[in-house]
Amino acid sequence: MIAQIQGQLISKEPTRVVVSVGGIGFELLVPLSTSRQLPNCGEPVTLLVVFKIDRSGVQLYGFSTPEEKEVFELLTSVKGVGPKAALNLLSRWQPEEITTAIRQGKTELLRSAPGIGPKKVDAILKRFSESVPVGVATSADLCKPTTIADALNALVSLGLTRKEAQERLNKLKITPEMNLQDILKQALAQKG
């Protein structure tokens, strides 16, 4: 699989670039955030790549930062959210803003991108409700298990609905030093 392309930028449009590597031109679709960081045509460029195969064929997606690539892969892992919708979100918002919107359930930010309707927003929030941590978040936090996810599951097992548990966790000021027991004590101490 192709993970990175390094070569000469030979064509640049707002959401499409061509990079020449050893005489072969690779076409990549990119978000506007990546496009704005690209050098002038004829200069060397390195892009991180996501390789996708669908009914229409093979497509490469290019990104200037690991965070953009991670968020793209996470978004497209949600059923119904395709590469175009994920690129639209990354073209409008920084990866950290997207992860924060998911963590905080900010549907209006997610729905502001073309191709992201209410059903897709619900699917995104549902998919990541257990894995997006509360507190300071980076895009890398979306793909690793956290104490917050454990706390959410524990609260649900104690009789709270998932929504109630998430609301209680969202109200907490969670620090890296806190363990699962500390988080649960604070969440359960809140008045429901």
Backbone hydrogen bonds, N-H to C=O, Kabsch-Sander energy under -0.5 kcal/mol:
donor,donor_aa,acceptor,acceptor_aa,energy
3,A,1,M,-0.5
5,I,47,L,-2.8
7,G,45,V,-2.5
8,Q,20,S,-2.3
9,L,43,E,-2.7
10,I,8,Q,-0.6
10,I,18,V,-2.6
11,S,18,V,-1.4
13,E,16,R,-3.0
16,R,13,E,-0.5
17,V,28,L,-2.6
18,V,11,S,-2.2
19,V,26,F,-2.5
20,S,8,Q,-3.1
21,V,19,V,-0.5
21,V,24,I,-3.1
24,I,21,V,-1.7
26,F,19,V,-3.2
26,F,24,I,-0.6
27,E,25,G,-0.5
28,L,17,V,-2.8
29,L,60,L,-2.5
30,V,15,T,-1.5
34,T,31,P,-0.7
35,S,31,P,-2.3
36,R,32,L,-2.4
37,Q,34,T,-1.2
38,L,34,T,-0.6
38,L,35,S,-1.1
42,G,9,L,-4.2
43,E,40,N,-1.8
45,V,7,G,-2.9
47,L,5,I,-2.8
48,L,63,F,-2.9
49,V,3,A,-2.7
50,V,61,Y,-2.3
52,K,50,V,-0.5
52,K,59,Q,-2.7
54,D,57,G,-2.7
57,G,54,D,-1.5
59,Q,52,K,-2.8
60,L,27,E,-0.6
61,Y,50,V,-2.3
62,G,29,L,-2.3
63,F,48,L,-2.1
69,K,65,T,-1.8
70,E,66,P,-2.7
71,V,67,E,-2.4
72,F,68,E,-2.3
73,E,69,K,-2.5
74,L,70,E,-2.4
75,L,71,V,-2.9
76,T,72,F,-2.6
77,S,73,E,-0.7
77,S,74,L,-0.6
78,V,75,L,-1.7
81,V,78,V,-2.2
82,G,80,G,-0.8
86,A,82,G,-2.2
87,L,83,P,-2.7
88,N,84,K,-2.2
89,L,85,A,-2.1
90,L,86,A,-2.3
91,S,87,L,-1.8
92,R,88,N,-1.0
92,R,89,L,-0.7
93,W,89,L,-2.5
98,I,94,Q,-1.9
99,T,95,P,-2.4
100,T,96,E,-2.2
101,A,97,E,-2.3
102,I,98,I,-2.3
103,R,99,T,-2.6
104,Q,100,T,-2.6
105,G,101,A,-0.7
105,G,102,I,-0.7
106,K,101,A,-2.4
107,T,105,G,-1.7
110,L,106,K,-1.5
111,R,107,T,-2.8
112,S,108,E,-0.6
112,S,109,L,-0.8
113,A,110,L,-1.0
116,I,113,A,-1.7
117,G,115,G,-0.7
121,V,117,G,-2.4
122,D,118,P,-2.5
123,A,119,K,-2.1
124,I,120,K,-2.5
125,L,121,V,-2.8
126,K,122,D,-2.7
127,R,123,A,-2.5
128,F,124,I,-2.0
129,S,125,L,-0.9
129,S,126,K,-0.6
132,V,128,F,-2.3
141,D,138,T,-1.2
142,L,139,S,-1.2
143,C,140,A,-1.3
144,K,141,D,-0.9
150,D,146,T,-1.5
151,A,147,T,-2.6
152,L,148,I,-2.8
153,N,149,A,-2.3
154,A,150,D,-2.4
155,L,151,A,-2.6
156,V,152,L,-2.0
157,S,153,N,-2.2
158,L,154,A,-1.1
159,G,156,V,-1.6
160,L,155,L,-2.0
165,A,161,T,-2.8
166,Q,162,R,-2.5
167,E,163,K,-2.5
168,R,164,E,-2.3
169,L,165,A,-2.3
170,N,166,Q,-2.4
171,K,167,E,-1.0
171,K,168,R,-0.5
172,L,168,R,-0.5
172,L,169,L,-1.1
174,I,172,L,-0.9
178,M,175,T,-1.5
183,I,179,N,-2.1
184,L,180,L,-2.6
185,K,181,Q,-2.4
186,Q,182,D,-2.1
187,A,183,I,-2.5
188,L,184,L,-2.7
189,A,185,K,-1.5
190,Q,186,Q,-0.7
190,Q,187,A,-0.7
